[in-house]
Amino acid sequence: MTIQEKLTLLKGIMKREGLEAYIISGSDPHNNEYLPSAWKQREWISGFTGSFGTVVVTLESAGLWTDTRYFIQAKKQLADSSIELHKLRVPHAIDYPEWLSTTLKPGNHVGVDGFCMSVQDIANLRDKLSTNNIKVVEKTDLLGEIWLDRPALPETPVCLLSEKYAGESVKNKIDFIKKELHSYHADYFLFSALDEIAWLFNIRGQDIEYNPLVICYAIVGKEKSWLFVKQTKLSSKATAELQRNGIEIRDYHHVSLFLEELEKGCQFLADLHTLNYAIYNKLQAKFSVTDIPSPIIQKKAIKNPIEIDGFKKACIKDGIAMTRFFFWLEQVMHSGTVSEFEAAEELTAFRAQCPDYVSDSFHTISAYGPNAALPHYSAIHGKDAILQPKGLYLVDSGGQYLYGTTDITRTIPLGELTRQEKEDYTLVLKGMIALSRCIFPKGTTGANMDIVARQPLWNNKTNFGHGTGHGVGHFLCVHEGPQDIRQAWRAQPILPGMITSNEPGIYREGMHGIRHENLIICKELETNEFGEWCEFDTLTLCYFDTSGLVIELLNEDEKKWLNTYHAKVYKQLSPYLTKEEAEWLKYKVKEI
């Protein structure tokens, strides 16, 4: 079916159900950023493949709301679909709740799938629409009626993450949650966010591409815990180990049945920012529910010493793969036959040579020339660009290793550059170096720090539309909260032990895109009469191609940082490279 045919069928169902609008959130029952195929409703109805956005269908129109990362991509993918692009995170942006409140008439009905929207999202929607007497109606997934070849939920096995990698036992983690129950005088804590459950029970899976997650729910009580998962995914050994930690296994679809078995009036804790509305309805109909931020979010963001050592090891393995990839690319560059897609596959192959490699941590962004101006560009085999011995090539990639997750971007010259390309390349690196060198009082937020990376760009009246940094999970999701570094305010300090990306950029539509990205860890520096001070240590190990720089734009401190970093890269990586590769890297990291 074409997109327009799908929309026509959906509108017919909406009329039958008495709905003037229907919201397709682009999420799933666990509030995931990346989705298993069965829950890629937004992509199926619109053709848009980005990781963020909401589709709203009315009887007269359809629209997609997404942010600056995807404007160019969405414009292309929505062409001829009749779906209008609505831009977010720009001046005067109007999000879909406000748009619906002014577009629909009083008394109209808006349908939502309660399993695929959080309690907070629906509360916000109802708040916006109630002023105009527009009703929000929970419906089952309306797309199921017309999506006849919808994929089934995955059947991949559940694996246990050894404590030698996790750095903390399941028992200790469960005891941590039980202390929360005690402090709130509650009986149970319900978890639905998959990365939180994976951390809590030290389990990993392959249910979602690039993310080692298991589709499940979890409940921790005062005496025992429950894991709701498809039981065929667990080996007898895994089941026995979970049971030894006081965890009872129930079927994934039996959460509601379990809640019905409990005595009325129990006290539940839940994070309503991630809990889906349908499960919340089951809870609040019978129990007292207290909304608190999940204590796991910050706990898992502050890495323990074993996790930090794992990240460092993963960055060495990643650096070896990246070095070999760029060495290979330089050898084959003049053949004129390497495409963006093929280059990405080759990089994956280099990573896969490591025995502890599990998968990529996200879909590699392999973008040459104008394609790199799309921050989240995705090369399609047969429709991608051929790399040429000129201009800039951007590759944003990462790996999942048993002991850590990586995320790295390098933009490299493939040949002759224009003055504009060189200046932009240099300004982005200046911003990255500035954040890498930042010293700050303990308790400083990411929003406070964002200007540090942007100032060199702002001084030259350039900017970028995405955030400067995001948290990264330990053999978990490559995008992890609660911390980030961006202009939007979030009252979350960057704390010692948190690992965050550092990735400023410049994007010129139709010309080029540049992004440099390393992972940085916050660590304590010193305490004096002015308070406690922190700094960043760079974990990523991969050279920056200095041939793209306008050297005179760098000050002495920036040159010193780059030379010191390059010396570290060579020292850490060269023992694992062939003699030829090591000599090549030595040339790439020569002092400037």
C-alpha positions in Angstrom: 0.0 0.0 0.0 1.1 3.6 -0.6 1.2 6.0 2.3 -2.0 7.7 1.0 -3.8 4.4 0.8 -2.8 3.6 4.4 -4.1 7.0 5.6 -7.4 6.6 3.7 -8.0 3.2 5.4 -7.1 4.7 8.8 -9.4 7.6 8.4 -12.2 5.1 7.6 -11.6 3.4 10.9 -11.4 6.7 12.7 -14.9 7.6 11.4 -16.3 4.3 12.5 -14.8 4.9 16.0 -16.1 8.4 16.2 -12.6 10.1 16.2 -11.7 13.4 14.6 -8.0 12.8 15.2 -5.7 9.9 16.0 -2.1 10.1 17.4 0.7 7.7 16.4 3.4 8.4 19.0 6.3 6.6 17.4 7.0 4.9 20.8 6.1 1.5 22.3 4.9 0.2 25.7 8.3 0.8 27.1 9.0 4.4 25.9 11.9 3.2 23.8 13.8 5.5 21.4 14.6 2.6 19.0 11.8 0.1 18.4 11.3 -3.5 17.5 9.7 -3.9 14.1 6.3 -4.7 15.6 6.0 -1.2 17.1 7.4 0.9 14.2 3.9 2.4 13.7 5.1 5.8 12.8 7.5 4.5 10.1 4.8 2.2 8.7 2.1 5.0 8.4 4.4 7.8 7.2 7.6 6.4 5.7 9.6 8.5 8.0 12.5 6.5 9.5 13.9 9.0 12.1 14.1 8.1 15.8 12.0 11.0 17.0 8.6 12.3 15.9 4.8 12.1 16.3 2.3 11.6 13.5 -1.2 13.1 13.9 -4.0 12.1 11.5 -7.2 14.0 11.3 -10.1 13.4 8.9 -8.9 16.2 6.7 -5.1 16.0 7.0 -2.0 14.3 8.5 1.2 15.8 10.0 4.6 14.8 11.3 6.2 16.7 14.2 9.9 16.3 14.5 13.0 18.3 15.5 16.0 19.9 13.8 17.9 16.7 13.4 15.4 15.4 10.8 14.1 18.4 8.9 15.9 17.6 5.7 15.4 13.9 6.0 11.7 14.3 6.8 11.2 16.6 3.8 12.5 14.0 1.5 10.7 11.0 3.0 7.3 12.7 3.3 7.3 13.9 -0.4 4.2 12.7 -2.2 2.7 11.3 1.1 0.3 14.2 1.8 1.8 14.3 5.3 2.8 17.8 6.3 6.1 18.5 8.2 5.8 20.5 11.5 9.1 21.7 12.8 10.0 21.5 16.5 12.8 23.2 18.5 12.8 26.3 16.3 11.4 29.7 17.1 7.6 29.9 17.3 7.3 26.1 17.0 3.8 24.7 17.8 3.7 21.1 19.1 0.9 18.8 18.2 -1.2 19.2 21.4 -1.4 23.0 20.8 -2.0 22.4 17.1 -4.9 20.0 17.9 -6.4 22.4 20.4 -6.7 25.1 17.8 -7.5 22.9 14.8 -10.3 20.7 16.2 -13.7 21.8 17.3 -15.1 21.7 20.9 -16.6 18.2 21.5 -14.2 16.5 19.0 -12.5 13.2 20.1 -8.8 12.4 19.8 -7.8 8.7 19.9 -4.6 7.4 21.5 -3.1 4.0 21.9 -2.6 3.9 25.7 0.1 1.2 25.5 2.3 3.5 23.3 2.1 6.8 25.2 3.3 7.5 28.7 1.1 8.8 31.5 2.8 12.2 31.4 2.3 12.5 27.7 -1.4 11.9 27.9 -1.8 14.1 30.9 -0.1 16.9 29.0 -2.3 16.2 25.9 -5.5 16.3 28.0 -4.4 19.5 29.7 -3.9 21.2 26.4 -7.1 20.0 24.8 -9.5 20.3 27.8 -9.5 24.1 27.5 -11.4 23.7 24.3 -13.5 20.7 25.5 -11.8 18.3 23.2 -11.8 14.7 24.6 -8.9 12.2 24.6 -10.1 8.6 24.1 -7.9 5.6 24.8 -8.2 3.1 22.0 -6.4 -0.1 21.1 -3.9 0.2 18.3 -6.0 1.1 15.2 -3.2 0.3 12.8 -3.4 -3.4 13.7 -6.6 -3.7 11.6 -4.9 -2.7 8.4 -1.2 -3.6 9.0 -1.7 -7.2 7.9 2.0 -8.2 7.6 3.0 -6.7 10.9 6.1 -8.5 12.3 5.8 -10.5 15.5 7.6 -9.7 18.7 11.2 -11.0 18.7 12.1 -14.4 20.1 15.8 -13.7 20.9 17.3 -15.3 24.0 17.9 -13.5 27.3 21.5 -13.5 28.5 22.9 -12.8 31.9 25.6 -10.2 32.2 28.4 -11.4 34.5 29.2 -9.4 37.6 32.8 -9.2 36.3 31.4 -6.8 33.6 28.5 -5.3 35.6 30.6 -4.5 38.7 27.6 -5.0 41.0 25.5 -8.0 41.9 21.7 -8.3 41.2 21.2 -8.8 45.0 22.8 -5.4 45.8 20.7 -3.7 43.1 17.4 -5.2 44.3 18.3 -4.2 47.9 18.8 -0.7 46.6 15.2 -0.7 45.3 13.9 -2.2 48.5 15.4 0.7 50.4 13.3 3.0 48.2 10.2 1.1 49.0 11.0 1.4 52.7 11.5 5.1 52.5 8.2 5.6 50.7 6.3 3.0 52.9 5.4 1.3 49.6 4.8 -2.4 48.8 5.9 -2.6 45.1 7.9 -0.7 42.5 6.9 -1.3 38.9 9.4 -0.8 36.1 8.7 -0.7 32.4 11.8 1.0 30.9 13.9 -1.8 29.4 17.3 -0.3 30.0 16.4 0.1 33.7 15.3 -3.5 34.0 18.4 -4.7 32.1 20.6 -2.8 34.6 18.6 -4.0 37.6 18.6 -7.7 36.9 21.9 -7.8 34.9 20.2 -9.1 31.8 20.8 -8.4 28.2 19.1 -9.4 25.0 18.7 -8.7 21.2 15.1 -7.7 21.0 15.8 -4.2 19.7 18.4 -3.7 17.0 21.6 -2.1 18.3 20.2 -2.0 21.9 21.0 -5.1 24.1 17.5 -5.0 25.7 14.8 -7.6 26.6 11.2 -6.8 26.1 9.8 -7.2 29.6 8.3 -5.6 32.8 9.6 -5.9 36.3 8.1 -5.5 39.8 10.2 -5.4 43.0 8.4 -6.1 46.2 9.5 -6.1 49.8 10.1 -9.9 49.8 10.6 -10.9 46.2 10.7 -9.6 42.6 9.1 -10.6 39.3 10.3 -10.5 35.7 7.5 -10.5 33.1 9.1 -11.9 29.9 8.3 -14.5 27.3 9.5 -17.5 29.1 10.8 -19.4 26.0 13.5 -16.7 25.8 15.1 -17.9 29.0 17.4 -21.0 29.3 17.0 -23.2 32.3 20.4 -21.9 33.5 19.3 -18.3 33.2 15.9 -19.0 34.9 17.7 -20.8 37.8 20.1 -17.9 38.3 17.3 -15.3 38.3 15.4 -17.4 40.8 18.4 -17.6 43.1 18.2 -13.9 43.3 14.6 -14.0 44.4 13.1 -13.2 41.0 10.0 -15.1 39.9 9.4 -15.5 36.1 6.0 -14.6 34.7 4.8 -14.3 31.1 5.2 -10.9 29.4 1.5 -10.6 28.7 0.5 -11.5 32.3 1.2 -8.2 34.0 -2.5 -7.3 34.2 -3.3 -10.8 35.6 -0.6 -10.4 38.2 -2.0 -7.1 39.3 -5.5 -8.6 39.6 -4.1 -11.2 42.0 -2.8 -8.7 44.4 -4.9 -7.4 47.3 -6.6 -4.1 46.8 -5.0 -1.1 48.4 -1.4 -2.0 47.9 1.0 0.9 47.6 2.9 1.1 44.3 5.8 3.3 43.2 6.2 4.0 39.4 7.8 6.6 37.1 4.9 8.0 35.2 7.3 9.7 32.7 8.1 6.2 31.3 5.1 4.0 32.4 2.6 3.6 29.6 -0.9 4.8 30.2 -2.7 1.4 29.8 -0.7 -0.2 32.6 -1.1 2.8 34.7 -4.9 2.6 34.3 -4.7 -1.0 35.7 -2.7 0.2 38.6 -4.6 3.3 39.7 -8.0 1.4 39.4 -7.0 -0.8 42.3 -4.0 0.6 44.1 -2.4 3.7 45.5 0.2 4.9 43.0 3.0 7.3 43.9 4.8 8.9 40.9 8.6 9.2 41.5 11.5 9.5 39.1 13.0 6.0 38.8 16.0 5.8 41.2 17.7 3.5 38.6 18.2 6.3 36.1 20.9 8.3 37.9 22.3 5.2 39.6 23.1 3.5 36.3 24.4 6.8 34.8 27.1 7.0 37.4 29.4 4.2 36.4 31.1 2.1 38.9 34.9 1.4 38.7 34.5 -1.9 36.8 32.1 -0.3 34.3 34.6 2.6 33.8 37.4 0.2 33.2 35.1 -1.6 30.7 34.5 1.7 28.8 38.2 2.3 28.6 38.8 -1.2 27.2 35.9 -0.7 24.7 37.4 2.6 23.5 40.7 0.9 22.8 39.0 -1.8 20.8 37.0 0.8 19.0 40.1 2.9 18.3 41.8 -0.1 16.8 38.8 -0.7 14.5 38.6 3.0 13.5 42.3 3.3 12.8 42.2 0.2 10.6 39.1 1.5 8.8 40.6 4.8 8.0 43.9 3.2 6.9 41.9 0.9 4.6 39.8 3.8 3.3 42.9 5.8 2.3 44.3 2.8 0.4 41.1 2.2 -1.7 40.0 5.8 -1.9 41.3 6.4 -5.4 39.5 3.4 -6.8 36.4 5.6 -7.0 34.2 2.6 -6.3 33.6 2.8 -2.5 30.0 3.9 -1.6 28.8 5.3 1.7 26.9 2.1 2.4 29.9 -0.1 1.6 32.2 2.0 3.8 29.8 1.6 6.7 29.7 -2.2 6.2 33.5 -2.3 6.1 33.7 -0.4 9.4 31.3 -2.9 11.1 33.5 -5.7 9.8 36.6 -4.1 11.4 34.7 -3.8 14.8 33.5 -7.4 14.5 37.1 -8.7 14.5 37.1 -8.1 18.3 35.9 -11.3 20.0 34.0 -9.2 22.6 32.1 -7.2 20.0 28.3 -7.9 20.1 26.9 -5.4 17.5 27.0 -1.8 16.4 25.4 0.5 18.9 23.3 2.3 16.3 22.9 2.5 12.5 26.2 3.9 11.2 25.9 7.4 9.7 28.2 7.2 6.7 27.8 10.5 4.8 29.8 12.1 2.1 29.7 15.8 1.0 26.1 17.3 1.0 24.7 14.1 2.6 26.6 14.9 5.8 24.5 18.1 6.1 21.7 15.7 7.4 22.8 15.0 11.0 21.1 11.7 11.0 21.5 10.7 7.4 21.1 7.0 6.5 22.8 5.6 3.4 20.6 3.3 1.3 22.4 0.7 -0.7 22.2 1.6 -4.4 21.0 5.1 -3.7 24.0 6.3 -1.8 26.9 8.4 -2.9 30.3 7.2 -4.1 33.2 8.6 -2.1 35.4 10.9 -4.2 39.0 12.0 -3.5 37.8 15.5 -2.5 35.7 17.1 0.1 34.6 15.8 3.5 33.4 12.4 4.7 31.5 12.1 8.0 31.1 8.8 9.8 29.2 8.5 13.1 29.3 5.0 14.5 29.6 2.9 17.6 29.9 -0.6 19.0 28.4 -2.7 21.7 31.0 -4.7 23.6 30.4 -6.9 26.7 32.2 -4.3 28.8 31.0 -1.0 27.3 29.2 1.0 24.6 31.0 3.4 22.2 29.8 6.4 20.1 32.4 8.2 17.9 32.2 10.6 15.0 35.0 11.6 12.8 34.9 13.9 9.8 37.9 13.4 7.5 39.2 15.1 4.3 39.2 12.7 1.3 41.2 15.2 -0.8 41.2 18.9 -1.5 39.1 21.1 0.7 37.6 24.6 0.2 38.6 27.3 2.6 35.0 27.2 3.9 35.3 23.5 4.6 38.6 23.9 6.4 37.3 26.8 8.5 34.2 24.9 9.6 36.2 21.8 10.3 38.5 23.9 12.6 35.7 25.7 14.4 34.0 22.5 15.3 37.2 21.0 16.6 37.8 24.2 18.7 34.3 23.7 20.2 35.0 20.1 21.0 38.4 20.9 22.6 36.9 23.7 24.7 34.4 21.3 26.3 37.1 18.6 26.7 39.2 21.1 28.7 36.3 22.4 30.8 36.8 22.7 34.6 33.6 23.3 36.5 32.1 23.4 40.0 30.5 20.1 41.1 26.8 20.4 40.5 27.0 22.2 37.2 24.3 21.2 34.7 24.7 20.3 31.0 22.7 23.4 30.0 25.3 25.5 31.9 28.1 23.9 29.9 26.6 23.9 26.5 27.9 27.4 25.6 31.5 26.2 26.1 31.3 24.1 23.0 29.3 26.6 21.0 31.2 29.7 21.8 33.9 29.2 19.0 31.1 28.7 16.5 29.0 31.6 17.8 32.0 33.9 17.5 31.9 33.1 13.8 28.0 33.3 13.6 27.6 29.6 13.1 25.6 27.1 15.1 24.2 23.6 15.2 20.6 22.4 15.9 21.2 19.3 18.0 22.4 18.8 21.5 26.1 18.9 22.3 26.2 15.7 24.4 24.1 12.8 25.7 24.7 10.1 28.3 25.9 6.7 27.2 24.9 3.4 28.8 27.2 0.5 29.9 26.6 -2.2 27.3 23.1 -0.6 27.1 21.5 2.2 25.1 23.9 4.6 23.3 21.5 7.4 24.3 21.0 7.5 28.1 19.8 10.0 30.6 19.5 11.7 32.9 22.3 14.0 31.9 22.8 15.8 28.6 24.6 18.9 27.3 22.3 21.1 25.4 20.7 24.6 25.5 17.4 23.3 26.8 17.3 23.5 30.6 17.4 20.3 32.6 18.1 20.5 36.3 20.5 17.6 36.2 24.2 18.1 37.2 27.0 16.4 35.3 28.4 14.2 38.1 31.6 12.2 38.6 31.3 8.8 36.9 28.9 10.0 34.2 30.0 9.3 30.6 28.7 11.8 28.1 29.3 12.5 24.4 31.0 15.7 23.2 29.8 16.4 19.6 29.5 19.9 18.3 28.9 20.3 14.5 28.3 22.6 11.6 25.9 21.7 8.8 25.5 23.6 5.5 22.6 22.3 3.4 23.7 21.2 0.0 27.4 21.6 0.8 28.8 19.6 3.8 28.3 18.6 7.4 31.0 18.3 10.0 30.8 16.7 13.5 33.6 15.7 15.8 32.7 13.4 18.7 34.4 11.8 21.7 33.1 10.2 24.9 34.2 12.1 28.0 33.9 11.1 31.7 33.3 13.5 34.5 35.8 13.1 37.4 36.6 14.9 40.5 39.5 17.3 40.3 40.1 19.0 43.7 38.4 20.7 46.6 39.5 24.2 47.8 38.0 27.1 49.6 35.7 27.8 46.6 34.1 24.3 46.6 34.5 21.0 44.8 35.8 21.0 41.2 35.4 18.6 38.4 36.9 18.0 34.9 36.5 15.8 31.9 38.7 13.0 30.8 38.5 11.9 27.2 37.9 8.1 26.7 37.6 7.9 22.9 40.9 7.0 21.1 41.0 8.0 17.5 43.1 10.6 15.6 41.7 13.8 14.1 42.9 14.4 10.6 45.0 17.6 10.9 45.2 18.1 7.2 41.7 19.6 7.4 42.6 22.3 9.9 43.4 26.0 9.5 46.2 25.8 12.0 46.3 29.6 12.6 42.8 29.5 13.9 44.0 27.3 16.9 45.5 28.9 19.9 48.5 27.4 21.8 46.3 25.7 24.4 44.2 24.1 21.7 47.3 22.9 19.9 48.8 21.5 23.1 45.6 19.6 23.9 45.5 18.1 20.4 49.1 17.1 20.4 48.8 15.5 23.9 45.6 13.7 22.9 47.3 12.4 19.7 50.3 11.2 21.7 47.9 9.2 23.9 46.1 7.8 20.9 49.3 6.5 19.4 50.6 5.1 22.7 47.4 3.2 23.5 46.7 1.9 20.0 50.0 1.3 18.2 50.8 -2.0 20.2 47.8 -3.6 18.6 48.4 -2.5 15.0 50.5 -3.9 12.3 53.9 -2.2 11.6 52.4 -0.6 8.5 49.3 0.6 10.3 51.3 2.0 13.2 53.7 3.9 10.9 50.7 5.4 9.1 49.1 6.4 12.5 52.3 7.9 13.6 52.3 10.2 10.6 48.6 11.1 11.2 49.3 12.2 14.8 52.5 14.2 14.2 52.6 17.4 16.2 51.2 20.6 14.7 
